[in-house]
Amino acid sequence: MTNWDKSDIGKILVYRKETGFKDEDEIIAILSVDSRVPNTVRFVKYPIRRKPEVGYLGLLKSQEKENRKYLMKPGDWFYMDNVTEKEKLVLEEIVESSKVLLDEE
């Protein structure tokens, strides 16, 4: 599959940030995807905290790597794991609370 879809929600990924430095790799959990915006995911920094850091990130599925040692270029990433059932409930809460915030603006 070339685009992100709903089955990717809850995946934990490690990706190489734009700086390209190994020690700045970031771990995220996919929060949501929008089929109208290919190659972009809404994420939360992982591990999930009380005040989660949420953002959008352009990641190409074609830049998936086997593990961390193959992360060479910015945007390279690999699948680490899936969130737990408890964490999935937290992700759902974040999505619901952000919808309320968006409606208020």
Rosetta blueprint (number, residue, H / E / L):
1 M L
2 T L
3 N L
4 W L
5 D L
6 K H
7 S H
8 D H
9 I L
10 G L
11 K E
12 I E
13 L E
14 V E
15 Y E
16 R L
17 K L
18 E L
19 T L
20 G L
21 F L
22 K H
23 D H
24 E H
25 D L
26 E E
27 I E
28 I E
29 A E
30 I E
31 L E
32 S E
33 V E
34 D L
35 S L
36 R L
37 V L
38 P L
39 N L
40 T E
41 V E
42 R E
43 F E
44 V E
45 K E
46 Y L
47 P L
48 I L
49 R L
50 R L
51 K L
52 P L
53 E L
54 V E
55 G E
56 Y E
57 L E
58 G E
59 L L
60 L L
61 K H
62 S H
63 Q H
64 E E
65 K L
66 E L
67 N L
68 R H
69 K H
70 Y H
71 L L
72 M L
73 K L
74 P L
75 G L
76 D L
77 W E
78 F E
79 Y E
80 M E
81 D E
82 N E
83 V L
84 T L
85 E H
86 K H
87 E H
88 K H
89 L H
90 V H
91 L H
92 E H
93 E H
94 I H
95 V H
96 E H
97 S H
98 S H
99 K H
100 V H
101 L H
102 L H
103 D H
104 E H
105 E L
